[in-house]
Amino acid sequence: MAEFLWALRFLTIIPIRLGWEEEIQPQRTGVVMSLFPLVGLIIGLLLVLVYIPLVKLFPVSLADALVIVTFIVITGALHLDGLADSADGILGGWDASRRLEIMKDSRIGVFGVLSLLIVLGLKYLSFHEIGGYITTNSTFLEAYLPVYDSCAEKATILLMLPVVGRWSQVLAAGIYSYARNEPGTAWALINNTHLRHSIVASIVPILLAGFLLGEKGLIITAILAGSVLIQASYINVRIGGLTGDTLGAINEVTELLFLLLLYII
């Protein structure tokens, strides 16, 4: 329970008091990581609950934009910050040490700005236009939540989007080690995440994808797993491992890829 609450506090802005936070030993941080997709499911449920009144109050285009803004607020823009820092460093430095140095700089550069514009823009457009492109088990959502026919498909996507993003972080951390020498939160999370944690973390996204999207969902999760391997391998070549920022970048890219794959699978 402590590991789950730690993960929930780490990945969201939900104000949870963690007086026992220091009691979580470094070797238990792999367990924390394995619970990331479950936290993603909670975030997804919150997004669905927010989206339901939004589509009744506003035009669909505005409701879609507002729910993405809500997503950013709930997560404290944690992974978007990582995306921007990673883009600046990995694409802008001339060697691994310089790239890591750039990533620690609090200032945002051209690559960082472009990455945010591209990812957020494509996320909005792909989410906004998704209606009619997918077949979902919307009856499940309609049975337990007041989901209207006009937003059942998008509610399904909102439920899954945070799950696959946080799942990708666990997969990446299970492949490579931390790129920097100094210890810290990301150091403990990445270096103590192993194959068994990645396997446990895969349960929620695979079951959810299979149940809500059927065979298409399982195919997409397999492709996403392969994409995480490619992303993590590229980052490893550029900086010699992973950092907290790169996990955030992988999260954002995987979420976007998930939305795009819904159109072509």
C-alpha positions in Angstrom: 0.0 0.0 0.0 2.8 2.4 0.8 4.4 1.8 -2.6 1.1 2.5 -4.4 0.5 5.8 -2.5 4.1 6.8 -3.2 3.6 6.1 -6.9 0.3 8.1 -6.9 1.9 11.0 -5.2 4.9 11.0 -7.5 2.9 10.8 -10.7 0.1 13.2 -9.8 -0.7 16.4 -7.9 -3.0 14.6 -5.6 -2.1 15.9 -2.1 -1.2 12.7 -0.3 0.8 13.1 2.9 3.7 10.7 3.0 5.1 10.7 6.5 6.3 7.2 5.9 8.0 8.1 2.5 11.5 7.6 3.8 10.6 4.1 5.0 10.5 2.9 1.3 13.9 1.3 0.8 15.7 1.8 -2.6 15.2 -1.9 -3.5 11.4 -1.4 -3.2 11.3 1.3 -5.8 11.0 -1.4 -8.5 7.7 -2.3 -6.9 6.7 1.4 -7.0 7.5 1.4 -10.7 5.5 -1.7 -11.3 2.4 0.1 -10.0 2.7 3.0 -12.4 0.1 1.6 -14.9 -2.3 1.2 -12.0 -1.9 4.9 -11.2 -2.4 5.6 -14.9 -5.7 3.8 -14.6 -6.8 6.1 -11.8 -5.7 9.1 -13.8 -7.8 7.7 -16.7 -10.8 7.4 -14.6 -10.5 11.0 -13.4 -10.2 12.1 -17.0 -13.4 10.2 -18.0 -15.3 11.8 -15.0 -14.1 15.2 -16.1 -14.8 14.6 -19.8 -18.5 13.6 -19.2 -19.7 17.0 -18.1 -17.3 18.8 -20.5 -19.0 17.3 -23.6 -22.4 18.4 -22.3 -21.3 22.0 -21.5 -19.0 22.8 -24.4 -18.6 22.1 -28.1 -16.7 18.8 -28.7 -13.5 20.5 -30.0 -13.3 22.7 -26.9 -14.2 19.8 -24.5 -11.4 17.7 -26.1 -8.9 20.5 -25.6 -10.0 21.0 -22.0 -9.6 17.4 -21.1 -6.1 17.4 -22.4 -5.4 20.4 -20.3 -6.9 18.6 -17.3 -4.5 15.7 -18.1 -1.6 18.0 -18.0 -2.8 19.6 -14.7 -3.4 16.3 -12.9 0.2 15.1 -13.8 1.8 18.4 -13.0 3.2 18.5 -16.5 5.9 16.1 -15.2 6.4 14.2 -18.4 6.1 17.1 -20.7 9.0 18.7 -18.8 11.0 15.6 -19.3 10.1 15.6 -23.0 11.3 19.1 -23.5 14.5 18.6 -21.5 15.3 15.3 -23.3 14.7 16.9 -26.7 17.1 19.7 -25.9 19.8 17.5 -24.6 19.6 14.4 -26.8 19.1 16.3 -30.1 21.4 19.3 -29.2 24.5 18.0 -27.5 27.7 16.8 -29.3 28.5 14.0 -26.8 26.9 12.1 -23.9 28.3 14.3 -21.1 27.2 17.5 -22.9 23.7 16.1 -23.6 23.3 15.2 -19.9 24.5 18.7 -19.0 21.9 20.4 -21.3 19.2 18.2 -19.9 19.9 19.5 -16.4 19.5 23.1 -17.5 16.2 24.5 -16.4 16.0 26.7 -19.5 14.1 25.4 -22.5 15.6 25.5 -26.0 14.3 25.3 -29.6 14.2 21.5 -29.7 12.3 21.5 -26.4 9.7 24.0 -27.6 9.3 22.1 -30.9 8.8 18.8 -29.2 6.1 20.2 -27.0 4.3 21.8 -29.9 4.4 18.7 -32.0 3.4 16.2 -29.3 0.6 18.3 -27.8 -0.7 19.4 -31.2 -0.8 15.8 -32.6 -2.2 14.5 -29.4 -5.1 16.9 -29.6 -5.8 16.3 -33.3 -5.6 12.6 -33.0 -7.8 12.5 -30.0 -10.3 15.0 -31.4 -10.7 13.0 -34.7 -10.8 9.5 -33.2 -14.6 9.1 -33.3 -15.7 6.4 -35.7 -12.2 5.0 -36.2 -12.3 2.4 -33.4 -14.7 -0.2 -32.0 -14.7 -0.4 -28.2 -16.5 -2.3 -25.5 -18.3 0.9 -24.6 -21.1 -1.0 -22.9 -18.8 -1.7 -20.0 -18.3 2.1 -19.4 -21.9 2.8 -20.0 -22.9 0.3 -17.3 -20.8 1.8 -14.6 -20.3 5.4 -15.6 -22.8 8.0 -17.1 -21.0 7.9 -20.5 -23.0 9.2 -23.4 -23.0 7.6 -26.8 -21.3 10.7 -28.2 -18.2 10.3 -26.0 -18.1 6.5 -25.3 -15.2 5.9 -27.7 -13.2 8.9 -26.4 -13.9 7.9 -22.8 -12.3 4.5 -23.6 -9.2 6.2 -25.0 -9.0 8.5 -22.0 -9.1 5.5 -19.7 -6.2 3.8 -21.6 -4.0 6.7 -22.5 -2.4 7.3 -19.1 -2.0 3.5 -18.6 0.1 2.9 -21.7 2.2 5.9 -21.1 3.2 4.9 -17.5 3.6 1.3 -18.6 6.2 2.4 -21.1 8.3 3.9 -18.4 8.4 0.6 -16.5 9.4 -1.2 -19.7 12.2 1.2 -20.4 13.5 1.2 -16.9 13.6 -2.6 -17.0 15.9 -2.5 -20.0 18.6 0.0 -19.2 20.2 1.6 -16.1 20.6 5.2 -15.0 22.8 7.4 -17.1 24.2 9.6 -14.4 26.5 8.7 -11.5 24.8 10.7 -8.8 22.0 9.0 -6.8 18.5 10.4 -6.6 14.9 9.5 -7.1 15.2 8.6 -10.8 18.4 6.7 -10.0 16.6 4.5 -7.5 13.6 4.0 -9.7 15.5 3.0 -12.8 18.3 0.9 -11.3 15.9 -1.1 -9.1 13.4 -1.9 -11.9 14.0 -5.3 -13.4 12.3 -7.7 -15.8 9.9 -9.0 -13.2 8.7 -5.5 -12.5 8.1 -4.9 -16.2 6.1 -8.2 -16.4 3.9 -7.3 -13.4 3.4 -3.8 -14.8 2.2 -5.3 -18.1 -0.8 -7.0 -16.6 -3.1 -3.9 -16.4 -2.4 -2.5 -19.9 -2.7 -5.9 -21.6 -5.9 -6.8 -19.8 -7.4 -3.4 -20.3 -6.5 -3.2 -24.0 -7.8 -6.7 -24.7 -11.1 -6.1 -22.9 -11.8 -2.6 -24.2 -10.3 -2.8 -27.7 -10.2 -6.6 -28.4 -7.6 -8.0 -30.8 -6.7 -4.5 -32.0 -5.8 -3.5 -28.5 -3.5 -6.4 -28.0 -1.7 -5.7 -31.3 -1.3 -2.1 -30.4 0.2 -3.0 -27.0 2.7 -5.3 -28.7 3.7 -2.6 -31.1 4.1 -0.1 -28.3 6.3 -2.5 -26.4 8.6 -2.7 -29.4 8.6 1.1 -29.8 9.7 1.5 -26.2 12.6 -0.8 -26.9 13.6 1.3 -29.8 13.2 4.6 -27.9 15.2 3.3 -24.9 17.9 1.9 -27.1 18.3 5.2 -29.0 18.5 7.1 -25.8 21.0 4.7 -24.4 23.2 5.2 -27.4 23.0 9.0 -27.0 23.6 9.4 -23.3 24.6 5.9 -22.0 21.4 5.0 -20.2 18.2 6.6 -19.0 17.2 9.5 -16.7 14.0 10.7 -15.2 13.6 13.2 -18.1 13.9 10.5 -20.7 11.3 8.3 -19.0 9.0 11.3 -19.3 9.8 11.7 -22.9 9.2 8.0 -23.6 5.8 8.3 -21.8 4.7 11.2 -24.0 5.9 9.6 -27.3 4.2 6.3 -26.4 0.9 8.0 -25.6 1.0 9.8 -28.9 1.9 6.6 -30.8 -1.0 4.9 -29.1 -3.4 7.5 -30.4 -1.9 7.3 -33.9 -2.0 3.5 -34.0 -5.7 3.5 -33.3 -6.2 4.9 -36.9 -4.1 2.4 -38.7 -4.5 -1.0 -36.9 
